[in-house]
Amino acid sequence: MAGRLVAVVVTHNRLAKLQPTLSHLQMAGPAHLSAIVVVDNACSDGTADWLSTCSDPRLHVVTSAENLGGAGGFEMGMRHAVQYLNPDWLVVMDDDAYPDPVTLARFHALPRAQDTAYAAAVYFPDGHICEMNRPSCNPFWSPTRFLRTLTRGRDGYHIPRSAYDVEAPCPIDLTSFVGLFLSRQIVEDTGYPDPGLFLYGDDVIYTLTLRRRGWKILFDPALRFEHDFSTFEAQGPQTIRPLWKVYYFCRNRLLMYRAAAPLLFWLLLPMLGLKWHLAGRRYGADKPLYLHLLRRALRDAAARDTDLSHGEVLALAGGPLSGSECPDGSGPAGSDPSAKSTG
């Protein structure tokens, strides 16, 4: 047995998604799952009331008075688990993702090295590979992979789809917070996700950080997760809506590049800044506000500054967050922002 395993789930106003996720986790016996931490990220949809009716003694609800985004939610949940639940391992996931019935037993069935994190194979409910959760190798750490990325795009640095069909795990450098198993030793050395990221890129930056610190990550196809996430079909040029997300998308994406290639970052900064500046024409009357958010994102990325509060971001975007624009506090959107909707 790998030892005490604690699941950490972050949720924000998606009770219908959380309910099956929690149900699947509770199917695992205490020998395979010692505790479940659910971070109630300022939910206002009855989540708290429903969680109060759950009788599983393994359930620990951590409530935030304000929406901390996915990054802040994972930081809060992981910190609570380490400080109060004495885990040997954590497994993190969004509120719309859960392990197959045998996954946690499979995790415990083999010896698990404390110096290695394990990433699950994540699928859509229809059985297709969930592209937004397909792990990657950092192309900036390998000249061969970098050249392959230039010619093949995402397939140049993401693991091949054939890796899902073999038994042997393969090494990776970055992955998402869906089905990621982290030893307590790794977490105590690497620390917690940066809550200032709010959403987009927190998982990529975190896994790149632990790799730079000398820890390993293996993609294990035997560990299967299901992600009940709707795919995005592009219909012409994309815009980022609501507009406040422009700040996080641009700043955090640049911070991801900075984590992946510190020296090349200074070449990418003006190139991406120009590309995003030209994209402002898609925003019509909102172009001045878009450019205002973009300029602040570029400045903060260059300064590696994640201290701007979410309230300040909303103010930059022109006003308070309306009820229809609440961000998904489960916050998976980090592993490859270009591969899914940014609005």
Secondary structure, 3 states (H helix, E strand, C coil): CCCCEEEEEEECCCHHHHHHHHHHHHHCCCCCCCEEEEEEECCCCCHHHHHHCCCCCCEEEEEECCCCHHHHHHHHHHHHHHHHCCCCEEEEEECCEEECCCHHHHHHHCCCCCCEEEEEEEECCCCCECHHHCCECCHHHCHHHHHHHHHHCHHHHECCHHHHHCCCCEEECECCCCCEEEEHHHHHHHCCCCHHHCCCCHHHHHHHHHHHCCCEEEEEEEEEEEECCCCCCCCCCCCCCCCCHHHHHHHHHHHHHHHHCCCCHHHHHHHHHHHHHHHHHHHHHHHHHHHHHHHHHHHHHHHCCCCCCHHHHHHHCCCCCCHHHCCCCCCCCCCCHHHCCCC
